Amino acid sequence: MSQRFRLPSGGHVDRSKRLSFTFDGRAYDGHHGDTLAAALLANGVRLVGRSFKYHRPRGIFSAGAEEPNALVELRDGARREPNTRATVAELFDGLAATSQNHRGSLAFDWMAVNGLLAPWLGAGFYYKTFMWPASFWERVYEPMIRKAAGLGRASGLPDPDHYEAAHAHCDVLVVGAGAAGLAAARAAGATGARVILAEQDFLLGGDLLNEPGLEVWRQESIAALEAMPEVTLLPRTTVFGFYDQGVLGAVERVADHLPQPPAHTARQRYWTIRAKEVVLATGAHERIIAFPGNDRPGVMLAGAARTYARRYGVRAGETAALFATQDAAYDAAFALAEAGTRIAAIIDPRGDSAAMQRAREAGFTVKPGCVVTGTVGGNALRGVEIGAVGSGGRGDAVPADVLMVSGGWNPAVHLASMSGSALSWDEALLAFVPGAASQHERSAGACRGVNGIGAAAADGAAAGQAAAVAAGFAAAPAITLPEAPAPDHRPYELWEVKGRGKAFVDIQDDVTANDIRLAHREGYSHIEHAKRYTTHAMGTDQGKVGGLVGAAVLAEAREEPVAKVGLPRFRPYTSPVAWGAIAGGEVGQHFQPVRRTALHGVHEALGAVWMDAGIWKRPAYYPKAGDADAWASVKREARAVRERVGVCDVSTLGKIVVEGPDAATFLDRVYANTFSTLQVGRARYGLMLREDGIVFDDGTTTRLGHDRFFVTTTTAQAGPVMQHLEFHLASAWPDLDVSLASVTDQWAAMSIAGPKAREVVAAVVTGLDVSNEAFPFMAVADCLATGVPARLFRISFSGELAYEIAMPAGYAAQVWRAVLAAGAPHGIEPYGVEALGLLRIEKGHVAGSELNGQTTAQDLGLGRMLKKKGDFIGRVLAQRPGMTDPSRPRLVGLRSVDPARQIRAGCHLIVDGRSQGWISSATQSVVDPGWIGLGLLRDGETHIGSVIVAANPLMGEEVPVKVVSPHGYDAENLRVRA
Amino acid sequence: MLRIPCPHCGARDEVEFIYRGDATVTRPGPDGDVGAFHDYLYLRRNPRGWQVEWWQHNGGCRTFLKVLRHTVTHEVRAVATATETLEVPGA
């Protein structure tokens, strides 16, 4: 199809560059400089989508970011992006767009039946209807609503593009590059200030793009700004939020105007801009009038029709009518007449005005004192019904295929409001304008109600200069300003034409004036409540064209002024922002860092199966040929430790050096047990409580010297423990002379455990007598391992004779290899986290599943560790009655009565039909084959020896388990001390 | 998006810091009873206005700093080390 609505000349499109695109599979042509909406109109495409709730036919309503209707899916495959506004989508060659929200074809949508059901589909329909029976919600109602709801479809595929985050600092940020913004940036730039000028459009100029007579000034201004080294121009950049302390967020569409981003180029860039001063020159949005059928394709904002004619060289239709309440809108009629569109009528509720006289002189039919009472047509507008103000009913019809509507102009106060500025009501403009600034910002031009290009530019220049001066720069000579008459923007107060039929206040969300009144009748009279009850102003346009109209309808129902009703609170984002831009580069493997131990390569070579422990990668187990399954590997490794010897990488434990004259005093206060009595060269198990008395963490702490301790923490709590120590040193005991250093990454460590551990250690370590007499349980000493400095600890987590050997991380691999070599004659096996867990459950040691932030020392059978003398964190609050209640769940051992029946962590422990606790850890024993576990059970000791039920209702399992002591394996610790 | 001037590292973005609450509560001494510890742990003034707070420069020098912040405007007016005292305006 040729572009039969394209004008032969004029505007900012390049007719020498022809771009092909498709809409719903049909091929069309457009030009460089078009938006998708402009190109569709040029080809006479009016029907572009179906509405959200009633599936009514919808067309192109605006020419900018405020678009409520023309939402389409852009691109195909993984790049398909739903709910894209055709009015801001820059046309490129090969663009493929699809209409949304219809079953069947766009022209005949089966879901339009919702329109016939409309009397039952008003505001609050879902809340009232889908109530009964309750069981229907999950199975019937929710899937049905989900299928019917929403507009476009997400691609469902991984986003093939990448996005980046950028930070910028400037003296003056100017938002918007219309006349006010260009002038502000020039005036601020002239002082030498660092200026950023951000504009959401791909062309700078705003309304200047509709004024051929001012093109010279526009181009001069851009050239002047480009010549200033301290000025940065950011076209295609939407500033979406104004945050605290002069921070604004913006998204730059780097490559959305291309079929796909060039290699190594981000699709979008997410800017965090810190500005000393901000000039908001965001312009104004023309607003709708609520009248029956105001959503029919062909109805559009007057300024939009003017923009399509002047900027894009496109006639919005053959025959146009204008429904306006103020003189400023009349230029649209002149612009369309120049473009060759017949002006059928100008409908204006006012009696007379300067613009009406000019219109009559131009030969237009002007209908003063009249309003549009309805529209005629199906999928496209065919005529407009006109009646006298207040007459009610349907009026005479005038044929027209375009109805240009202008109910006045709403200053775009979104960013000013987000900055903290209270809005104030302008009685002349019938709109909210920014009030006093609460941050370093000022509004200029139409966004504060200063209308007309000349006046807005002058206002912008003053604001730009004032901003630069406030940022510490000396005022510069004035810039030249464009001369242009200021049309009168003061409207006649007309929000709604009452009549039969749907009069929309929010076209995108299908919210009618009647819905607003219904919300009021049902008690949702606050604007914030009415918004949520009706979904008014909640779409991608955030009520830019109809938000205030809805508020005015509510005001009338409340019999209060609009100024008192106000608008819902403005929040980021002012315009839709892609999730990809927000996520930025932090996706996939960059979502979070991976932490690897110094032995990672060694484990990899051994074929380890990995397990995530926080961000750490730890070997879960090392499968071997012949292992039937994972359990076979795990049990083989555990059996090696119980029977011979095994080696395990324990480098992920947190390690903190505590040093200083008061180190022992400090540890006595942060641990529930005592460390000041610990001898140099000895380790001790320590229990740390939170201030509320709950167990926080455990680990061994070694005294390396009189004033020097080496604290270990669990892997999971390494960071929090460090912070806990730092906080108390700063806040509670700043008088203590103690220094803390995290050395987790500096030291690698491995545990060598099993009856043959001593033989292996003796072969690897030199300079140390490791006999039981010279180096007993809990001894610690420096030594050499494979000739490198190392530290040997005689500590055990497995319940076997065991050593931990720690060495500077860089030497870990060579020590590991030496251990494996020395252990080979004894049948050594490397063991992973699963076997480690199996061994400690058999032994009855608590770990993260038991230290779960709900358990006390008494609960875990560790109550006797709490020292009786001296202060420590958690001491006082651990004595509260609820914490010491003897009936609290206590640690017990569990064993499945039938060794073949599995028990699982998380099972309820059922006693006499009631849940009295839970299984915290479960595994298979290698000492006494069968399923075993640890759990927390009310009155645990009294149940020892009895059989209860481990229930897992999710899996329909009820397994009889015997309650036993948690310390069944080598209760006297003979093996550990051997 | 706060910017906090760390006395050791310079002005830094809030993402480098961890908030740790009201810095005017002090841990009771060894004689403190359950009531005193309860108040220390759980009771906060939650003022509308200026508050001295703990912020740890977690992504920098790791120091716990006292920061005078306005809870409505988020203005940061003063920063001090743990042993220094910050006066609350109008308190």
Contacts between the chains, C-beta under 8 A, distances in Angstrom:
chain1	res1	chain2	res2	distance
A	243	B	1	5.1
A	244	B	1	6.0
A	244	B	2	6.9
A	244	B	73	7.2
A	244	B	74	4.1
A	245	B	1	6.0
A	245	B	2	6.2
A	245	B	3	6.0
A	245	B	74	6.3
A	245	B	75	7.3
A	245	B	76	7.8
A	247	B	1	3.8
A	272	B	1	7.2
A	274	B	1	7.8
A	274	B	3	7.5
A	420	B	73	7.3
A	438	B	73	7.2
A	691	B	27	8.0
A	691	B	37	7.0
A	691	B	40	7.7
A	691	B	41	5.3
A	692	B	41	6.1
A	723	B	18	7.3
A	723	B	56	6.8
A	723	B	58	7.5
A	726	B	56	6.9
A	726	B	62	6.3
A	726	B	64	6.3
A	727	B	20	6.2
A	727	B	54	7.3
A	727	B	56	7.2
A	727	B	64	6.0
A	728	B	27	7.7
A	730	B	54	7.7
A	730	B	63	7.4
A	730	B	64	3.7
A	730	B	82	4.0
A	731	B	23	7.3
A	731	B	26	7.7
A	731	B	27	6.9
A	731	B	54	6.6
A	731	B	64	6.6
A	731	B	82	6.6
A	732	B	26	7.6
A	732	B	27	4.1
A	734	B	82	5.4
A	734	B	83	5.1
A	870	B	30	7.4
A	871	B	29	7.6
A	871	B	30	4.0
A	876	B	28	7.7
A	876	B	32	6.2
A	876	B	33	6.8
A	876	B	34	5.7
A	876	B	36	7.8
A	876	B	37	4.4
A	877	B	34	6.6
A	877	B	37	5.2
A	877	B	38	7.1
A	877	B	41	6.8
A	879	B	34	6.9
A	880	B	34	6.1
